[in-house]
Amino acid sequence: MTDAAVFIAQVRALGVRIALDDFGAGASSFGYLKNLAVDVLKIDGQFIRNLTEDRLNDATVRCFVEVAQVIGVKTIAEFVDRPETLARLREIGIDFAQGYLLHRPEPIENILKA
C-alpha cells in the first residue's frame, strides 16, 4: 500500500489523474480511500446492472456518490446499457457514465479516423 501511495503521488505530480477502478467490488475499497489519493471512483458494474430494479444497488450507489462528494472526487458508473439506468444515475449525482448505451467498443483506429 505504501508503494502504491508513493507511485500515485509521483504520477499525480506529472499531471496524471488516478481512478480507483471496480470500486465497491471488494471489502477493502473504502480502506483504499484512506490511503490512496485518487481523483475518480469508478463504480463497479455489479451495482449499476439492475439499478432501477434493485433497491440495494440504488442505495449502494447513492452511498458511493456521497462518499465521493465528501472526499472531493468524481464518480464514473460502469456498464450503463439502458436509458432508465442513465436517468437514475443522473438523479443520484453520478458525474460520468460508460457503457454500451453510450458507445460500443471498437478498434482504436476507427476512433482516430474521426
ABEGO torsion letter per residue (X at the ends): XAAAAAAAAAAAAAGBBBBBBGBGABAAAAAAAAABBBABBBBBAAAABGAAABAAAAAAAAAAAAAAAAAGBBBBBBGBABAAAAAAAAAAGBABBBEAAABBBBBAAAAAAX
